[in-house]
């Protein structure tokens, strides 16, 4: 029996014994079960490569309300793996032993609310910026006092006997809210062995009845290593309008500076949450197996980007919502990718409510890169999701 299963049995036994004496509101549980299927068809000058597969994940999270202002939160992902993965080679199905990393605890932190501030300590997720420009899940501390949030995360403790330094991320955010408007100003630093990168960014959101505008501007500077400088200037503007109660139209602009010599940064942290807006049509399937990744480095090679995207969402019925988008992008620094002229992306998706807390999502995408021997990709996926 695996260590994970033993731990789960002990926890369930403790919960069963404690249940009669524990107040019903002491423990709150939530989560999601999902089963997804994917197909990717990648055509280039080397041939036609196709791949089809299924995956699944059971996510369970809970919060123990210990006392007034004191709580403990946990979250675990069980059997998060591709179908056919035989954990440890035992042949009994994916995720059975956790050998393949399919069983994992990704949240475990305590929260204490004092009179003037609150403290979170432990394994947690920290995110700031409309485009999740600070995105990291690690062990550390977060303090919130009014509109100010400060955090410190330790990513890698290299030990006192090694010659390399620890890796850590720290920063702060100041938020302001008013009717129909909010804004954030955030700063952060990511440091490690030879790396010392700084970020300053700001985002703002306007909700003007039927019109919504979201914008963010970020600057990165510092040292990517002992020999390479860090850089990054990026801008995002997203404007959308509700044409009716059932139809929304929108447009997005993405800009990121390119550079021939230095290292481009687009995010600080381990990017656990990710941000993948280029094919976002409302299904959530775009941010993983068939995603394009962050828009600012979509061409790689520190080339930056200039991109525009149009999208729409149509609520066809109480159960069905359709989404579609078209994207056109070019590199900002042509010299970094001299063979790439542009990229075109199309996406369409459907989110369908099967019953209460249960939905079916479907999405298809087409990507064409204008470059010698470049790829033409047709890909899609579906997912069954049950939230509880």
C-alpha positions in Angstrom: 0.0 0.0 0.0 1.4 3.4 -1.0 2.2 6.1 1.6 -0.4 8.4 0.0 -3.2 5.8 0.5 -2.1 5.2 4.1 -2.2 8.9 4.8 -5.6 9.2 3.2 -7.0 6.3 5.2 -5.6 7.8 8.5 -7.1 11.2 7.6 -10.5 9.7 6.8 -10.5 7.6 10.0 -9.7 10.7 12.0 -12.4 12.6 10.3 -14.9 9.8 10.9 -14.1 9.6 14.6 -14.1 13.4 15.1 -17.3 14.0 13.1 -19.7 13.4 16.0 -18.0 16.0 18.2 -17.1 18.5 15.5 -19.5 21.2 14.7 -20.9 21.0 11.2 -19.5 24.3 10.2 -16.0 23.6 11.3 -15.0 21.9 8.0 -16.0 23.1 4.5 -15.2 20.9 1.5 -15.2 21.7 -2.2 -13.6 20.4 -5.4 -14.0 19.2 -8.9 -13.8 16.0 -10.9 -12.8 16.2 -14.5 -12.3 13.8 -17.4 -10.9 15.3 -20.7 -9.9 14.1 -24.2 -7.5 15.8 -26.6 -6.4 15.6 -30.2 -3.5 17.4 -31.7 -2.6 17.3 -35.5 0.7 19.1 -36.2 1.8 19.4 -39.9 5.2 20.7 -40.9 8.0 20.0 -43.4 8.9 16.9 -41.3 5.5 15.3 -41.8 2.2 14.9 -40.1 2.3 14.2 -36.3 -0.9 13.4 -34.5 -1.6 12.6 -30.9 -4.8 11.7 -29.1 -5.2 11.0 -25.4 -7.3 11.3 -22.3 -6.6 12.6 -18.8 -8.4 13.1 -15.5 -8.1 14.8 -12.1 -10.0 14.7 -8.8 -9.4 17.9 -6.8 -10.5 18.2 -3.2 -10.0 21.2 -1.0 -11.1 22.0 2.5 -11.0 24.7 5.2 -11.0 24.0 8.9 -12.4 26.9 10.9 -10.4 26.4 14.1 -11.5 29.5 16.1 -12.6 33.0 15.5 -10.1 34.4 12.9 -8.1 31.2 12.7 -8.3 28.6 9.9 -6.3 25.9 8.1 -6.7 25.3 4.4 -5.7 22.3 2.3 -6.0 21.1 -1.3 -5.0 17.9 -3.0 -5.2 16.6 -6.6 -5.8 12.8 -6.9 -5.1 10.7 -10.1 -4.0 13.8 -12.0 -2.5 11.9 -15.0 -3.0 10.7 -18.5 -5.1 7.5 -19.0 -2.9 4.5 -19.4 -0.2 5.7 -17.0 0.5 2.7 -14.8 1.9 4.2 -11.6 5.2 2.5 -10.7 4.5 -0.1 -13.4 2.0 -1.9 -11.3 -0.6 -2.2 -14.1 -3.5 -1.1 -11.9 -4.3 2.2 -13.5 -3.1 5.8 -13.4 -2.5 7.4 -10.1 -2.7 4.2 -8.0 0.7 4.6 -6.3 1.4 8.2 -7.1 4.8 7.2 -8.6 4.1 9.4 -11.6 3.3 12.4 -9.5 -0.4 12.0 -10.0 -1.2 12.5 -6.3 -0.1 15.8 -4.8 -0.9 18.2 -2.1 -0.6 21.7 -3.5 -2.1 23.9 -0.8 -1.5 23.7 3.0 -1.6 26.9 4.9 -2.8 28.6 8.0 -4.6 31.9 8.2 -4.8 34.2 11.2 -6.8 37.4 11.2 -5.6 40.0 13.7 -7.3 43.4 14.4 -5.4 45.4 11.8 -3.9 42.7 9.5 -4.1 39.1 8.4 -1.3 36.5 8.1 -1.1 33.5 5.8 1.7 31.0 6.4 2.6 27.8 4.6 2.2 26.4 1.1 0.1 28.8 -0.9 -0.6 30.5 -4.2 0.2 34.2 -4.8 -1.0 36.0 -7.9 -1.0 39.7 -8.9 -1.6 41.5 -12.2 -4.6 41.2 -14.6 -2.4 38.9 -16.6 -1.1 37.0 -13.5 2.3 38.7 -14.0 3.3 37.5 -10.5 2.2 33.8 -10.3 3.8 31.4 -7.9 2.8 28.5 -5.7 5.4 28.0 -3.0 6.0 27.9 0.8 6.1 31.3 2.4 4.2 34.2 4.1 1.6 36.7 3.0 0.4 39.7 5.0 -2.7 41.8 4.2 -3.3 45.1 5.9 -6.0 47.3 4.3 -5.2 47.9 0.6 -1.6 46.6 1.0 -0.5 43.0 0.5 3.1 41.9 1.0 4.5 38.4 0.5 7.7 36.3 0.7 8.0 32.9 -0.9 11.0 30.5 -0.7 11.3 28.5 -4.0 14.4 26.5 -3.3 16.5 26.1 -0.2 19.9 25.2 -1.5 21.4 24.6 2.0 24.1 26.3 3.9 26.8 23.8 2.7 26.3 24.6 -1.0 27.9 27.3 -3.1 24.6 28.4 -4.6 22.2 30.8 -3.0 18.6 30.1 -2.1 15.9 31.0 -4.6 13.1 33.3 -3.4 10.4 35.7 -4.5 9.1 38.7 -2.6 7.0 41.7 -3.3 4.0 43.9 -2.5 0.7 45.1 -4.0 -1.4 48.2 -3.4 -5.0 48.0 -4.5 -7.7 50.7 -4.9 -11.4 50.1 -5.5 -14.3 52.5 -6.3 -17.6 52.1 -8.0 -17.0 50.7 -11.4 -13.2 51.0 -11.1 -10.3 49.3 -9.5 -6.5 49.5 -9.9 -3.4 47.8 -8.6 0.3 48.8 -8.3 2.7 46.0 -7.7 6.4 45.4 -7.3 8.4 42.2 -6.9 11.9 40.7 -7.0 13.0 37.2 -7.9 16.4 36.2 -6.7 18.6 33.1 -7.0 22.0 31.9 -8.1 23.1 34.8 -10.3 19.5 35.9 -10.9 18.2 39.2 -9.6 15.2 40.4 -11.5 12.8 43.3 -10.6 9.3 44.0 -11.7 7.1 47.0 -11.4 3.6 46.8 -12.9 0.1 48.3 -12.8 -3.3 47.2 -13.9 -6.7 48.8 -14.0 -10.3 47.8 -14.7 -13.2 50.0 -15.7 -16.8 48.6 -15.5 -19.0 51.1 -17.4 -22.4 49.5 -17.6 -22.2 47.5 -20.8 -18.5 48.3 -21.5 -15.5 46.8 -19.6 -11.9 47.8 -20.1 -8.9 46.0 -18.6 -5.3 47.2 -19.0 -1.9 46.3 -17.6 1.6 47.7 -18.1 4.7 45.9 -16.8 8.5 46.6 -16.7 11.2 44.0 -15.9 14.9 44.8 -15.3 17.9 43.4 -13.5 20.1 40.4 -14.1 19.0 37.1 -15.6 22.4 35.6 -14.8 25.9 36.7 -14.0 26.4 37.5 -17.7 23.0 38.2 -19.2 20.7 41.2 -18.4 17.0 40.9 -17.9 14.5 43.0 -19.7 10.7 43.2 -20.3 8.2 45.9 -21.3 4.7 44.6 -22.0 1.3 46.0 -22.4 -2.2 44.5 -22.6 -5.5 46.2 -23.3 -8.8 44.3 -23.3 -12.1 46.1 -24.2 -15.4 44.3 -24.3 -19.1 45.4 -24.8 -22.3 43.6 -24.0 -24.3 44.1 -27.3 -27.3 42.4 -25.7 -28.2 40.3 -22.7 -26.9 37.2 -24.6 -24.0 38.5 -26.8 -20.7 40.1 -26.0 -18.0 41.4 -28.3 -14.4 42.3 -27.4 -10.9 43.0 -28.6 -7.4 42.7 -27.2 -4.1 44.3 -27.9 -0.8 42.7 -26.8 2.6 44.3 -27.0 6.0 43.2 -25.7 9.4 44.6 -26.5 12.0 42.4 -28.1 15.8 42.5 -27.7 18.6 40.8 -29.6 21.0 40.4 -26.6 19.2 40.2 -23.3 16.7 37.8 -21.7 13.0 38.5 -21.9 10.9 38.1 -18.7 7.1 38.0 -18.9 6.3 36.6 -15.4 7.9 36.2 -12.0 7.4 33.0 -10.0 7.0 29.4 -11.1 3.9 30.4 -13.1 1.7 27.8 -11.4 -1.6 29.5 -12.4 -0.5 30.3 -15.9 -2.2 32.9 -18.2 -3.3 31.9 -21.7 -5.6 34.4 -23.3 -5.0 33.9 -27.0 -7.5 31.1 -27.4 -9.8 31.9 -24.5 -13.3 31.3 -25.6 -14.9 30.5 -22.3 -14.3 26.8 -21.9 -11.1 26.8 -19.8 -9.6 24.2 -22.1 -7.2 26.7 -23.7 -5.0 26.9 -20.6 -3.3 23.5 -20.8 -2.9 20.9 -23.4 -4.0 23.0 -26.4 -2.8 26.4 -25.1 -0.5 28.9 -26.7 1.0 30.1 -23.4 1.6 33.7 -22.4 1.2 36.1 -25.4 4.3 38.2 -24.8 6.8 35.4 -25.7 4.7 33.4 -28.1 7.5 33.6 -30.7 10.3 32.7 -28.2 13.9 33.9 -28.8 13.3 37.2 -26.9 11.4 38.4 -30.0 8.5 40.1 -28.2 5.1 40.4 -29.9 2.6 42.8 -31.5 -0.8 41.0 -31.6 -4.5 41.8 -31.9 -7.4 39.5 -31.1 -11.2 39.8 -31.6 -13.6 37.5 -29.7 -17.3 37.0 -29.1 -19.5 35.1 -26.7 -23.1 34.1 -27.4 -25.5 32.6 -24.8 -27.7 30.5 -27.1 -29.8 29.1 -24.2 -29.8 28.7 -20.5 -27.6 25.7 -21.0 -25.4 26.5 -24.0 -22.8 29.3 -24.5 -20.7 29.6 -27.7 -17.4 31.4 -28.0 -15.1 32.3 -30.9 -12.0 34.3 -31.6 -9.5 35.3 -34.3 -5.8 36.3 -33.6 -3.1 37.8 -35.7 0.4 38.3 -34.3 3.9 39.4 -35.5 7.3 39.5 -33.7 8.3 42.9 -32.4 12.0 42.2 -33.0 12.3 40.7 -36.5 16.0 40.0 -36.2 15.5 37.4 -33.5 13.2 35.3 -35.7 14.1 36.3 -39.3 12.2 33.4 -40.8 8.9 34.1 -39.0 6.6 36.7 -40.6 3.3 36.3 -38.7 0.9 33.9 -37.0 -2.8 33.4 -37.4 -5.0 31.7 -34.8 -8.7 30.7 -34.8 -10.7 29.2 -32.0 -14.2 28.2 -31.3 -15.8 26.5 -28.2 -19.0 25.5 -26.5 -19.8 25.2 -22.8 -23.0 23.2 -22.1 -24.6 22.7 -18.8 -25.7 19.1 -18.6 -27.3 19.4 -15.1 -26.6 21.1 -11.8 -22.9 21.7 -11.2 -22.1 19.5 -14.3 -21.0 20.7 -17.7 -19.5 19.6 -21.0 -16.9 21.9 -22.7 -15.7 21.5 -26.3 -13.0 23.6 -28.1 -11.2 23.5 -31.4 -8.3 25.6 -32.6 -6.3 26.3 -35.8 -2.9 27.8 -35.9 -0.9 28.8 -39.0 2.6 30.3 -38.8 3.9 32.1 -41.9 7.5 30.8 -42.1 9.5 28.3 -44.2 8.8 24.8 -43.0 6.5 26.1 -40.2 3.8 24.2 -38.6 0.1 24.2 -39.3 -1.8 22.9 -36.2 -5.3 21.7 -35.8 -6.1 20.8 -32.2 -9.1 20.3 -30.0 -10.4 18.9 -26.7 -13.5 18.2 -24.6 -14.0 17.9 -20.9 -16.6 16.7 -18.5 -16.6 18.7 -15.2 -18.5 18.1 -12.0 -18.1 20.8 -9.3 -19.0 20.2 -5.7 
